[in-house]
Amino acid sequence: MVSYKRLNPEDVQFSSAVLSEEPAPVQEGVTVRDPEECEHPLLPQRSPCSATTGLLVLGCLLLLLCGGWLLGTMFWLHSPSNQQPHRPPPPATAGTPDSRGRTGVDSATAAPNPEACSLIPEAWRFDCYPERGAVVTREMCEARNCCFIPASSSSSSPRRPSGKNGIPWCFYPPEFPSYSLVSMNDTSLGQKGRLVKEVKTYYPGDILTLELEIRHETETRLRVRITDPSNSRFEVPITVPNATKKAESPAYIVELSKEPFGLIVKRSSTGAVLLNTTVAPLFYADQFLQFSSALPSQFIYGLGEHRSSFLHDVHWNTLTMWARDVPPTELTNLYGAHPFYLAMEEGGNSHGFFLLNSNAMDVALQPAPALTWRTIGGILDFYIFLGPDPGSVIGQYLEVIGSPAMPIYWALGYHLCRWGYSTSNATWEVVKNMRNNGIPQDVQWNDIDYMEHFLDFTFDPANFATLPDLVKDLHAHDQRYVMILDPGISSTQAEGAYWPYDEGLRRGVFINDSDGNTLIGKVWPGLTAYPDFSDHVTHEWWYDNLKRFHEKVAFDGLWIDMNEPSNFLDGSTKGCPSNNLENPPYTPGILGGLLRAKTVCASAQQKHSLHYNMHSLYGLMEAKASACALKSILGKRAFVISRSTFPSQGMYSGHWLGDNRSQWKDLYTSISGILTFNLLGIPLVGADVCGFSEEPQEELCVRWTQLGAFYPFTRNHNAIDMKPQDPTAFSPLACTAMKQALLLRYSLFPVLYTLFHHAHVLGHTVARPMMFEFPKDVRTYGIDKQFMWGKSLLVTPVLDPGVDYVVGYFPEGLWYDYYMGDSVRSKGEELRLQAPLDKINLHLREGTVVPTQRPNLTLWVSSGQPLHLVSALSEDGSASGDLFWDDGESIDTYETNQYAYIVFNVAQSVMTSQVLHSHLEATYITVQSASFYGVKEKPSRVLVNSQDAAFTYRANQVLIVADLGLNLSQNFTISWM
């Protein structure tokens, strides 16, 4: 048999040299078991021996163990620094390995060696009994042939027998059975090999022969697929690039271990180990797939959707992925599933890892640092992205899953909503109050109140009779209307009375139960059926319903909620069958403990596959159907905001962070949510400003509106029976502060719109973690109380009550107060900033130019106003920036060359504006004024296109040139001397 042991460096072989010959014959006397064979005990009892013999053997083993451990530890301690910096000390083996990787004691007939087990450091113990809530005893653990050692009493971590995360008491021994690599051949993209395992594990349905494929897809992208060559298995139905040739000069080195099989990926330039799966055994059973890897550092990000700090805690922290309707809660699987992480390396490099798998899974982090992927279906299909900087990693990830759509312009305005507008007239009054107070608002929303009996594609003929007129009024004022839709379609209306259900039945668009009948759950309208968005027929039915309703109410965008999909029942009205889909051998740590908890049955049937495989894809597929329908109906870019998300979602929708609370903690945690979703390719993201549930607090709502003004997507939304929390509901002082924050956002629309262009075309982030711009400054790695817009603007919000100051970290360099231009030179330090209630601190980074506009009540009006250019000069007097401009709503303007693109550069006291791509839209815009922060001496003369111009110079080294009247579509220069 083949058994697992941790590798020493000399055991590692390069993939180009490993097993290029024909497959090795199976050793005589060793039988490869059939996967369907009846289960046998994994390790039979050893035959008895005398006490004397046992003592002699034990003494020899102890000497070998100590010697092996000492030599291994010395080698590890003296290995070069470019070897894996966090590599675990190799445990001693029970004997000298032979040519097959076996030791003198056959691990198929021996319990784990206690001494070998004790030599494994606590941080490197990989959980052999991960079932949540299990009180693991020695007998249970050893039945799985694993090591059992209670965690040391000095440890502060919770104990695994309590069912909580913590140091595992039951963990894999060095010789746990795993796969061997028995053949390897070159292909046009890399290598392809065969993995074989000869002993079954403790989960049923072991697949004993696997196919390994390594694809060198690009210089910075490696793909690895491990599949069952005998049977097709579910694969995630999203489109990914199809590489056609092998990368010639990859930034990575792939090394393989034969026995046990292991994969090591290193960065060519530094030798940093990015992936090392030799640290724990590989599992590949029908409903349990698991592999582990060492991590190069503790700095891990991504892995959504969870409520946590931006930087994940690697101290025995398990993150579960299975879409679930639940208000944001720590240590809980939330609305979406995103099996992608970004990791920082020593020296500021970074890489990314993406497991293309949609089944329920756990991702277990531990302080070694290391990570374990544990999923219950599909295949192992993963990518490694080499970056080397964090922004490049995200761009490479989005090349695989798809770049986010360019939003329609008004998506970036202020959105107002609540659950509890009792009538359309009440909704209308809020809009009028906003206008009367001169507060910007682009979009008014309605929650489920507008529906008749909560039925999709209806509106209440009594309470919302004036809804069509409200929408017409919004359009007349250059505003837009968005409505909510839930996927659940009422199944209890009289036949012929509710077209969406009747027509859906006729076309067969609904999810079926395991018997092939329409599955019935329960949500707001009562008993409901669930559209199957994996079926193109459903997309057509969805479009027809939207078109029919748009003829009555001319909505402009969609808010798709409850699409995990949510269910007030567990499964269906008939329950769910008792089988291995509903009760798999292993259930990840999902809320409720059952796959069907508050959703439909895992055994439910969809067009593409079982719901067991498709569950976390539901929101993605509904978003795609919705975006496609809106484009067809409106002939413009689609605006869709979805609660449930999956990789590729940014191509079709944005996301809001769900049903948060009106608490200061939720204000703070919203920043990590915004930053994480920018990593995940969904930059159009925001949290409910002022909080959704609980009574709003005035101070909190002011501070939240200030922070929300810098969410990529900003919407104020609250719950039924709560007091109003739109800006006009508060005191004049608070209302004015909120108005100022929103006017600031509207003035920065050219910056935000250009950032979204770069996200769409280049895969950049919009709301950006500070470490993206300062990857060599380790102090930025954990910052989630500040963030940046692109590379230029640093946002430092107040996140605590009752204070008029805020402390923020400023990386080394020159920074300018955005409002006044005062400069501060930081050595890489925290600074205390004044922050009265009407101010959010905003700073410009040296070397940047940002285009701004005179704000107005809607972006349609604002976007036609003259530009003001603000340049923040570096020490040598240089700066640069850019502007993307189009009509704001047409589809694919960049792809069809219907846009203008202008770059601004400052050097040696000269600003140049260069039109790199011209378009009619730019001719409508003028540049009215320009400010230059950091002009060290008062100029004697300013020239605009070689003509003298009036200027103002302030004592804080700010130069202002006004009344320019320059056309944006023409090149120009501004110089001073």
N, C-alpha and C positions, 0 to 999 in steps of 0.2 A: 504494500500500500504506500501511498504518498502522504506525508504528514507535514504540518506547518512548522516552520521554525524561522525565527528572525534572522535576516541575512547579515553576514559580515561583508565588508566592502569587496573582499576578494571573491565572494560568491557571485557577484553581479557580473553579467556579461552583456556586451553591446548587442542590440537587436540585429545588426547587420551580420553578426558572426554566429548567432545562436541557431543551431539546429537547421541549417540550410539543407541538410540531407533529407532523405526520405524518412517517413515516420518510423520510429523505433519499434521493433516487435515487442509484443507484450511478454514480460518475463514469465517463464514457465512456473506453474503453480500459483500464479496470481490471476484471479478471475475478476473481470469487470462485471459488476452486477447490473442486472436489468433494472431500470427505474421503476418498473411496475412490480418487481419482485416483492414478496411479503416482507414486512419490516422485521429486522433482527436487532438484538441489542448491539449498540455501536461497538463497544469493547467488551468481549466476553471475559469471564473471570479467568485469571491465571491458574494454571495447575499448581497444586500445593508443593512446597519444598520444605526442607528441614530448617530449623532455626539457625543452625550453624552456618549453613550455606547462605541463608538470608543475610546474616550479619556480615559475612565476608563480602558478599556482593554489595551490600549497603555501604561498607567502608570504602571499597574501591570506587563506588559511584560518588561518594562524598569528595574523595581526593580529586577525581576527574572534574566534578562540578566546580570545586574551588579553583583548580588550576585553569579550567576553561574560562571561568568568570574573570579571574585576574588578568589573563592574557587579553581577553576581549575588552575589558575595561581599559587596560593600558593602551591598547590600539585605538580605542575610541577617544580617549583623552588626548592622544598625541596626533590624531588625524588632522590634516590641513584644515584651515578655517573655511575653505570653500567647499568642504564636504558638508553634509547636512548638519547645520548648527544645533538642532534640537534632537538629534538621533538618540534613541533610547540605548542605554548600555545593553549589549547583547547578553541575554541570560545564558547560563551554562547549559550544555547539552548533556544528555545521559550517556553519551558514548561517542566514539569517533565515527563520523559519517562515512558510509561506504559510497560506492559510485552512484547509487540510486538515492542518496540523500538520507539513508536510513541510519539509525544508531544501533548500538549493541543491544538495546532493549527495544523490542518491537512495540511501538506505541499502539498497535491494534490490540495488544493483549495486556497492556499495563495501564493502571490508573495514573493520573498526573503525578509527577514526582514532586513531593512537597518542597524539597529544597529548591528545585528549579522554579517552582511557583513563587517562593518567597523572595527570589532574587529579582522579580519583576517589580520595578518601582510603582508606587500607587498611581502616579500620573499616567503610566503606560499600560494600565490594566483595561482591557477591552471587554465590555460587558457580555457575558455568556448567557445571562438570564434577563433580557431587557423588558420582559413583560411588565407593564405598569401595574402597580398594586400588589405584585407578588411578594410575599414574605419568604425570601429564599433561605432554605435550610441547607445544611451540608449534604443531606441525602439528595435533595432536589438537584443541587449543583453537580454533585459527582455522578448522578444519573446521566448528565450530559457530558461526563468525562472532562469537566473543567475544574480549575483551581478554586478552592474555597478558603478565603482568608478574610476574617472580619477586619474592617479598616481600623487603623491605629487609633487609640484613644485620644491621641493628641490632635487628631484631625478635627477641624470644625465643620466639615461637610456633613450633611445629613446622611444617614445610613441607608443603603439600598433596601434592606429588609423592611424598612418602614414604607416602601413604595414610592419614596421621593427620589429625586436626583441626588447623586452623590457618588463617592468612590464605590465601584462595584465590589461586592464581597465575592461574587462568582465571576470568574474571568478566564479567558482562554489560556491554556498552557502553551509552552513553546512548541510542543509536538502535536498540536491539534490537527486532525486531518484536513487537507485542502487539495487543490488541483495541481497537476503537473503539466508542464508544457511539453508535449511529445513530438510536435513537428512545427516547423516555421518555414515559410517560403515567401520570397519577394513577390510583390504585385506592382502594378503601375502606379499605385498611390502610396505604397509602403510595404506592409507585411501582412500575412494571414497565417494563422496557426490553429492548432487543435489542443484543447485542454481536456484532461481526463482526470476523474477522481474515482477511486476504487472503494471507498467506504462511505456509506450514507451518513447523514447527520441526523439531528434530532427533530428536524422539520420534514414533513412528508413531501413526496414528489421531487426528490433530488434529481437534477438533470446531470448525469454523470459525464457526458461528453458535450463540450462547448466549442464554439468557433470564436476565435479571437481575430479581430481585424484592426490594424493600426493604419490610420490614414494621415499622411503628412500633407494636409490640405493646403496650407499656405505657410509662409515663413514664420508667422506668428499664431497659427491655429493648428492644433493637433486634435484629431478625433479618434476615439477608441470605441469599438463596438464589441460586445460579448453577447452572443446569441446562441440559440438552440438550433443546431444544423438539421435536426430531424423533424422539428415541428415549428410552424410559424407561430409567433407570439405577438401580442398587441404592441403596436408602435404608435407614438403620439402623431396624430395627423396634422402636423403643421409643416409648411414648406421650408426647407433648409437648403443652403447652397449645395450644388452637386459638383464637387471638385473633379477635374478631369486629368490633372497631372500632379505628380509629386513635387513638393517644394524642393527647390535646389539648394538653398542655403538657409535651412531653418534655424530659428533662434533657440531651439531645444535639442536635447539629446535624449533618446529613448534607450533605456537599459532594461533587460529582462532577466528574471530568475526562472530557471527551469523547475526546480523542485525545492520548496513549493513554488507554484507560479506566483510571480510578483512583477509589478510594473513600477519603474522609477523614471521620472521625467525631471531633467535638470535644465537650468538655463545655461546656454552655451557660454555666454560671456562671463558669468560669475561662478558657475558650478553650483548655484543654489538649487536645492532639491525642492521642486514644486509639488511633486506627487511621489509617494512611496507607499505602495500597497502591501509591502512585505511585513508590515507591523502586525497584521492580524489576518486570519483566514478569510478566504473568499467563500461565500455561500451563493448557490444558484439553484434554488428549489422552485417549484411551480408558483408558490405564493410567498416566497421569502428569498429576497435577493439582498446581499449585504457585502460591502467591502469597506475597508478603513484605509486611512492615509495619515501619515505624519504631515504636519503643517510647518511652514518655515517660520512662522511667528504667531503670536496671539492676536494679531490685528486682522479680524475677519468681519466682513460686512455683507449685507444682502440677505439671502435666505428668508424672503418674505412669504406670507404676511404675518407679522407678529408685532405686538406692542413691546418695545424694548428700547434700550439705548441704541444709538446708531452703530456704535462699536459693540459687537456681540461679546458677551461674557463666555469665556471658554472653560469656566470651572464647572464641569459636569452639568452642562446646559443642553437639554434636548429640545429641539424645535420640530414640531409636528406640522405636516402639510396635508390638508384635506379641507376643501372649502367649506366654511361653516358660517351660518348666520348667528353672530354673537357680538355684542358691543366690545370694543377694544379692551382686552384683558391680558395681563401678563401671563406668560407660560401657557398660552392657549392658541390652538389653530384658529386663524381668523378667516376672512372672506376669500382670500386668494392663495395660490400656491406658486412659489417661484424658487425652484431648486438651483439657484445660482449664487455663488459667493465671489467676492473680490478679496484678495489677501495682499497685504503689504509684506515686503521682504526687507532684509537688512540693506541699508544704503538707499532706500527710497524707491526701488523697483516694485512692481506689483504684477499680479497675474490674476486670471479669473478661471473659474471652474463651473461648468453647466452640465447637470445631469438631465438629459431629455427623457423625462419619465413623469407621467401624470397620476400614477397610482398613489394611494395613501402611503405616506412615508414618515419616518423619523430621521432627523439629522442630529446626531449626538456629538457635541463638542466636549473635549476634555483637555486638561491643562498641560498635557505633554509638551507642546500642543498637538492635538490630533483630532480627526473627524471621522465619523462613521456614517455612511449612507445605508439606510435600511428601508427597503420598499417592498410592497407585497404584490407586485405584478409587473408586466411589461418586460423590457430588456434593460441591460446596462449599455447605455449609449451616451458617452460623455465627451465634452470638449474641454480643452485647456487653451486659454488665451494668454499670450506672452507679453502683451503690452508694448513697452515696459512701464510706461507711466499709467496711472489710474484711468485717465481719460481715454487713452488708447485701448485699454482693456474693455471699457464699455463700448467703444466704437466697434471693436472686433466682435463682441458679443451680439451687438445689434446687426452686424452683417449676417449673422446666423438666424436670429429670430425675426428680423425686420425692423426697420427704423420707424419711429413714431410719425404719424401723419402731421402735416402742417395744419394747425388749427385755423378755423375761421376767425377773423379779427375780433369779433365781439365776444368770443370765448374768453378773451383776456381782460374783459371788463369786470365790473362788480355785479354779482348775482345775488338775488334776494329771494328767500323761500321760507316757508314754515309749514309744519303739519298743524293745521288748526285754523287756517283761513276758512271761516264758516261759509262764506259766499263769494261769488265772483266780485260783487261790489265791495266787499271788505278787502279783497285783494287789490282792487282798483284804488281804494282810498290810500293804501300804503304807497302805491306808485305815485299818486298825486302829492302826498306829503313829502316824498323824497324830492320830487321836482320843485315843490314850493320852497324847500329848504336849500336848494342849489346843491344837492348831494349827487355825485355821479352814480348812475345805475344803467347798466346795459341790458340786463335780463331779469325778468320776473318769472318765478317758478310756481307751480302748484304741486302739492303732495296728493295723496289719494282722496282728499276731500272733494275734489272736482268730479269724481266718478259717480255714476248712478249705482248705488249698492256695491261700490268697489269693483265694478265690472270694467275690465280693460276696453278701450275704444268706445267709451260712453262718457257723457257728462250729465250731471244732475240737472234735469229740466226745470227744477224749482229754484234751488239755491244758487245754481251756476248758469242761469238762463242767459245772463249777459256776457258769458265767457267769450263768445265769438266777437262781440263788440269790444271787450277789453283788449283782445289780441289785435284788433284793427287799430285801436288807439295807441297801443305800444308801437306798432309799425309806423304810425303817423309821426311818432316822436323818435324815430330811429332806434327803437328798442325792440327786444326779442322776447319770445315766450317759449318756455321749456316745461314739459309735463312728465310726470312719472308714469312708468308702465312696469307692472310685475308680470313675470312669465305665466303665473297660474291663471288658467282660463276656466271660468265657472262652468261646471258640468250639470247644474241643477235647474237651469232655466227651461221653460216650456219649449218643446220642440218647435222650431220655426221662429222663436222669439229672440234668439241670440246668435247672430250669424257667425261670429268667430268660432264658437264651439261646434255648431252644426256643420260649417264648412270644413273645420278642422277634422271632424270625424269622417266626413265624406272623402277627404284627401288622405286620411291616415297619417296626420302629422304629429300625433301625440306619443309620448313614451308609453310603452306597454309593460305590463308586469310579466313575470316569468311564465305565465300561462298564455301570453299573447293578447290579453285584454287591456284596454286602456287603464293605466294606473291612475287611481284617484287619491289625491292627497287633500290637504286643507290649508288655505291661507285666508287672506282678508275677505274675499267674497263667499267663503264657505268651502264646499267641496269643489275641487279643481282638478283639471288635467294639465299636464306639462308638455309644452311643445318640445319636439325633438329637433334641436337646431343643428344636429349633425347630418340632417337630411336636407338636401337642396329644395325639396318640395315644401318643406317648412319655411324656408327663406321666401319662397314665392307667396305662400299664404300670409306670412308676416308683412310682406310688402303690400299685399292687397288690403289687409286690415288697416295699415297705416295710411294708405292712399285714400281709402274710403273715409277715414276719420279726418284727414287733413282737409277734405272738402267741406267739413263742418266747422272745424277749428284749425286755423292756419298756423299750427305750431312750427317752431323753428329748430327744435332740438329735442333729444330724448334723454331722460334719466331712467336707466334700467336698474331696478332694485330687486332684492329678494332672489337673486339669480345664482345662488350657490349650487343648486336651487334650494330655497327655504321651504319648510313644511312645518305646520303646527303639529303634525303627527310624526311618529317614528315609522317611516316606510310608506304605508298606505292605509286606507280604510280596512283592508283585508289583512293587514300585517305584512310580513315577508316570510318566504319559505325558510325552513331551517336547513341550511346547506353551507358549504365551505366558502361561498361568496358572501353570505351574510355574517358568517362566523368563521373567518379565516384562521389558519393555525396561529398566526400572529396578527394582532391588531395594534397599529401604532397608537400613540397616546392622545387620541382625538377626544375632544370634549364629548361627554356622554358615553364613551367607551364602546360605542357601536357605530359601524359605518352608516347605518340608516338613521342615526340620531338626528332628528329634526331635518331630515331630507328624505328623498325617495329611496326605495329599496336598492341595494347594491346589485341585486340580481335582475333589476329592471332592464328591459331590452330597448336599445336605441338602434338606429339605422346602421351606424358605423361599428358599434361594439356594445358590450354590456356597460351599464352604468358604473359598475365596479371599476372599469378602466376610464370612463369618460367624465366622471363626476366633476372633477376640478376644472374641466374644460368647458363647462356649461356657460359660464359668464363670457368667456372668449367667443364662443360660437354665437351667442345671442348678440354680442356687440358687433360681430362681423355682419350678421343679418341686418341689424339695425342701421349700421353705417351705410351698407350697400343700398338699403331701401331709401334712406334719406337723400343720398346722392341722386338717385333716380327721380324721386319726387320733387326735390327742390332745385336740382341742377347746380348745387353748390357743395362746398366742403361740408361734411357731416359733423354735427356736434352731438356726441354721445358721452355720457358719464355713467360708468358702471361700478357696481359695488364689488362683484367678484371678478378676479383677473387671473391671467396665466401668461407666460411668455408669449410674445407677439401681440399682446393686447393693445399696445401703444399705436399699432397700425390702424386701429379702429375706434378707440375710445380713450378718454381720460378716466380718472378714478378719484373718488373722495374717500377719506379714511374711516368713514362709517359713523356709527352712532356714539360719538364721544359725549363727554359730560362738561358742564360749565364749572370746571375746576382748574386751578392753576397748574396742577400736574398735567392735565390734558393739553393745556397751552404749550407746555414744555415738550411733551412727547410728540406733539404734532411735527416738530422740526425733524426728528429722526425719521418719522414716517415719510415726510416730503423728500428728504435726501435719499432714503432707501429706494423709493419708487423712481427717482431719477436714475439711480443705478440700474434699475430693472427695466428701463426702456419705456417708462410711462411718465414723461415729464409733466404732462397736464394733470397735476394732482394738487389737492388741497384738503384741508380739514374744515369741518363746520365751524365757521367763525363765531365766537362767543359761546360755543358749545351747544350740543343738541338737547340733551336732557338736563334736568335740574334748573332751578331758577337762575336767570342771568344776573351777574353782579356788574354794576356800572364800571368800576375801575378795571375789572377783568375784561369787560367787553371793549373798553377803549384800547387796552394793551393788545387784545387779540385782533382788533381791527388794524392796528398798526403792523403787527406781525403778518396778518392775513393779506395786507396790501402787497406783501412780497411772496405770498404763495404763488406758484405759477397759475393755479386756478383758485379764485377767491369767491366763496359763497357763504353768506350768513344764513344759517338754518337752525330752527329750534322745534321743539316737540309740542304736541298737543297739550293743552291745559297749562302751559308755561306762559309767563308774561311775555309780551312782545319784546324783541331785542334788536329791531332794526334801529339805525342811528337816531331816527326821530323820536324814539320811545324814551330817550334819556334826557338828562338836564342839558341846558344850552351849552355849558362848558364841555361836557362829554360829546355832545353832538358835533360841536365845532372841531374837536380833536379828531373824531372819526372822519369828518369831512376832509380835513387837511391830509390825513393819511391816504384817503382814496384819491384826492386830487394829485398827490405825489405819485401814486401808482399810474394814474392816467398820463402824467407828464413824462413818465419813463416808458410809455408804450413802445416807442421806436426801439429801445434797448431790448425789451422783452420779446417783441416780435422778431427781431433779428436773432436772438438766442434760440427761439423755436425753429427758425430757418436752419440754423446750424445743427440743431437736434435732428431735424428731418433729413438733412443731406449728409451730415458727417457723424451722426450718432453722439453728439455732445450732450452733456447735462445742461439743464437750465438753472434750477436751484442747485448749487454746487457745493459739496463739502470743501472745507478749507484745505484739506490734505491733497485734494486734486491739484490745486495750484501751488502747494508747498510740500511736495512728497518727501523731501529730505528733512523736513522739520517734524520730528516725532511728536512734538507737543500739539500738533494739529490733529493727530490721529484719532483722538477721542472727543474732539469738540463737536457737540451737537446743541449748543446754545447760541451759536452764530452760524452763518452760512454766507455764501456769495451768490450773486447773480453773474453767471459767466466768470470771466477773469477780472472784472472791473470793480464791482460794487460789493462792499462788505456790510452785511446787515447785523446789527447788534441789538436785539430787542430786549425790553424789560420783561422778565418772566416771574417776578415775585411781587406780592402785594405791598403797598404802603412804602414804596421807595421812590426816590427821585434821582437815582443814579444807577448805573449798571457797570459791571466790570467785564471787559472783553479782552481777548487775546489778539495781539497784532503781530503777525510774523515780521521778521526783519525786513526793513525797507522804509520807504517814505509813503505816508498815507495822508489824505486830505479830507477834512470835513466836507461832506458833499454840499451842505447848504451855504457855507461861508468861504470855504477854500483855505481855512487855517490848516497848517501842516503839522505833522508829528512824525518824528523819526524814531522808529522802534528798533530795539536790538533783538526783538523776539521776546515780547514781554506782555504782561497784563496791564491794562490801563483802566483807570476809573473815569467814567464819562458821566457828565450831567445828563439827566433824562427826566425832565419834568413831564407831567401827564400828557402834554400835547406834542411830545417829540419822540420819534424813534431814531436812534443813531444810525447814520449811514455814512460810509467813507468810501472815497475813491482811491484805488490803488495807483501808485505811480506808473507812468508809461501808458495810460489808457485815455481814449477819447470816447465819450458817450453822447449820442444825439438825443435830445429831449424835445418836448413839444409843449406849447401852452395848453393846459388841460381844459376840458369842457365837461358837460353832463353826460355825454355818450362818446364812445370811441369813434363813432362815425363822424361826429363834429370835430373831436380832438385831432383825429388823424389827418385833417385837412389844414391844421394850424401851422404857422411857421416854426421852423426848427431853431433850437438854441444848442450850440455845440459846447461841451464842457471838456477841456483837456487838462489832465493831471500829469504834469511834466515830471519825468524822472530827473535824477541829479544832473544828467548830461543834457537836459532840455528836450528829450524825445518823448513821443507818445504816439499811439496808433489806435484806430477803431474802425468800425464799419457800420453799414446800414443796408438791410434788405428791404425792398419796398415793392409792393404789387397792389392789386385791387382789393386784397383782403379776403376774398371769398371764392374766387374761381378755383376749380380743381386743377391740380398739377401745373401751377404757373411756372415753377422752376423747371419742371421736366419739359415744358413746351416753350420755354424762353420768354415767358410773358412777365418779366420782372425787371427791376432796376437794382443794381448793386454798386455801392459807392464805398470807397475806402478813404479814410482820413489819416494823414501822417503829419507829425510835427518833428522837425529836426533843424537845429541851428537857427532858431528863431523864425522859422517859416512853416506855416501850415499849408498843406496841399490837400485838395479834395479831388479825387480822380474817379471818374465814372467808368467802372470796368464793364458794366453791362447796362445799357440804356433802355428805357421804356417810357411810354406816354405818362404813366402814373407819376413819375418823378417830376414831370414838367409842372404839375399842379402845386408843388411844394417849394417854398422858399426858405433859405437860411437867413434868419433875421439878426442873429447875434451870436457871439462866441466869447467864452471865458477861458482864460488860461491860468491855471493854478501853478504857482511855483516859478513865476518869472522873477528872477533875482534882483533885477535892477529896473527902475522906471525907464521905459523907452522914451526916446526923444521924438520918435516918429513911427506911425503905423501905416502900412500900405495894404490896400485891398485891390488885388489885380493891378498892382503897380500904381494905384491912385491913393493919394493921401486920404486918411480917414480919421474921424474923431475917436478918442478912446478915453478910458478911465483907468487909473492905476491906484490900487489900494495899498495901505501900509502892510497888509498881510501877504504881499507879493501876488496879488490877483490883478490880471489885466483883462479888461472888458472892452469889447468892440461891438457897438450896437448899430442899428439902422443899416444893416448890410444889404438887404434886398437881393440876395444872390439866388439864382435858380439852381435847385438841387441837381438838375439834369445836365448842368454844365460844370466843367472843371473850374476851380478857382484857387487863389492863393491869398493868404493873410500873413504878412511879415512885419516884424518890428526891429528897430535898431536903436 
